[in-house]
Amino acid sequence: YMHSELEAEEIFPSEYAQVSTQIVQIKADMQQKERRLKEEAQKKNDLITYLAHDLKTPLTSVLGYLNLLEEAPDMPAAQREKYVHTALGKAERLDSLIEEFFEITRYNLQNITLEKENIDLYYMLIQMKEEFYPVLAQKGNSIELKVPEDLQVYGDADKLARVFNNIIRNAVSYSYPSSVIT
């Protein structure tokens, strides 16, 4: 019965009705646990995919800035310092994401807490626009922000930054060369 598509009444004689009812319940419980395990496995796979996606953003920026530095050895010192500073910041972000990845794999996803605070979203988006400059420059693209300068939100800055990084990276990846991303 446990591995068949037949109904319990088709397998068990009527004198075993009580046992049959218990076995039906056991089978239903097993099927429900199996569904939950499949859902959890899918959530884990999705999480790994999202984290891999998140790791790529700062790595792409680090590589972009390092390529700019390598291609222009005579770059003005102030610009070189700015690029090195940005690349270092992105490398530190990458380190932070890797640490978060290990944290998530150690704990259950539901245990992640949001570190909420007031965020100047306009300033955050300006910073991201600048961080994507090397990647944008390679395709001749630019970003145009249509956001009020006083836009404030209450949320987790790191998680929001991750969301906007993903959106911008996808926009850059799938936009036409020499286009404006709004």
N, C-alpha and C positions, 0 to 999 in steps of 0.2 A: 504493500500500500504506500509506503514512504516514497518509493521511486516510480510510482505509477500515476497515470492521469485518471484512473478509475475512482469513483466515489466509494466511500467506506462501506455503504450499504451493499455495493456490488461485490465486495470482497469478504466482509465479515458476516457470519450467520446471525440471525436476529437474537439468538440467546447471548451473544457477545456485545449487545448494544451499548452497555455501560463502558466496556473496554474500548469499543469502537469510538465512542464519543471522546474518551480521553486521548486516544491516538490521533483523532482528527485535530484536537486542540494542540497536541505536541507538534504535529506536522505544520499547522498554521503558525505556531511560535517559531519553528525552525525556518519557515519561509520568510517570516518577518525579519528575523535576525540576519538571514542571508541578504535580504534587500538592504537592510541598514549597513551591512558590511560593504556591499557594492557601492552604496551612496558615499560612505566614508572614504573608500578607495578612490572614487571619482573626485571627491573634494580634495583629497591629498594630491592627486594628479593635477587638478586645477591650480592648487596652491603652488606647487612646484613650477608649473608653467608661468604663473604670474610673477613669482620671485625671480625666475630666470629672466623674464622680460624686464623686471625692475633692475636687475644687476647690469643689464646691457646699457641702460641709459648713462650712468656715470662713466662706465668704461668707454663708451663711444665718445663722450666729451673729453676724457683724459687723452685718448688716442688722437682726437682732432686737434687739441691744443699742442700736444707733443709734435704732431706732424707740422703744424704751423711753425713751431719753434725750430724744427729741423730744416724746414724749407727756406727759412729766412734767417741765416746766421747773423746778418747785419741789422736785425730788427732793433729799433730804439730800445734802450734799457728800460724805460718806463712801461712800454708795451710788453716787453719780455717778462718783466716782473709781474705784470697783471696776468699774463697767460700762465706763468708758473704757479702763481697763487691760486688761480681758478682750477688748474689741473690738480694741484695738491688738495684743494677742497673737494673736488669730485672723487679723488682717490680715497679720501677720508670717508666720504659718503658711501663709497663702494664697500669699504671696510665695515661701516655701520650696518649696511644692508646684509652683508655676510653674517655678521654677528646676530642680527635679527632672524636670519634664516635658521641659524643653529638654535636660537631660542624657540622658534616656532616648532622645529622638529622635536625639541625636548618636551614641549608642553602642548596641551590641547589648544586648538585655534580659538576656542571660546574664551580662553583665559587671557587673551590679548586685551590690554586696557588702552583706551584712548587718552592721550595727554592733551586735554583741551585747554585752549588759551585764546585770547583775542589775537587775531592775525590781520595784518595789513596785506590783504590779498593783492592789491595793485602792485605793491612793492615786491611781493613774492613773484608775481608774473613778470615784472621787469627784470628781476634777477635771472629767472629762467630763460627769458628772451636772450639775455647776454651770454648765458652759459651755452646756449645752442648756437652761438655765432659761428664757431668753426664748422659745424655740420651744415648750417644754412649756407655759409659762404661757398662751400664745395659745390652746391647745386645752383648758386646764384639766387637763393630764396631769401625772403625776409619775413619777419613777423610784425603784424600791425595789431596792437592791442586796442580794443574798443571797450574799455572798462573805466568806470568812474575812478578818479584818483583817490577818493576818500573811501573806497570799498573796504569794509571791515567785516570779518566773519569770525565766529567762535567755533573752533574745531582743533583737530590734531594737525599741527603744521607739517610734520614729517609725512603723515599719510596723505594729506592734501597735495603736498609737493610731489609725492609718488604718482598720484592720479594725474596731475597736470603734466608731469614729465612724460608719462605714457601717452597722453593725448598729443602733446607736441611732437614726440618722437614719431608717432604714427602719422601725423600730418606731414612731417618732413619726409618720411619714407615714401608716402603715397602721393605726394604733390608733384606737379609738373616742374621742371627746371625753370628757374627765373620767375617764379610766381610768388605772390604774397599770401602768407598764411594769416588769416584774420581770427 
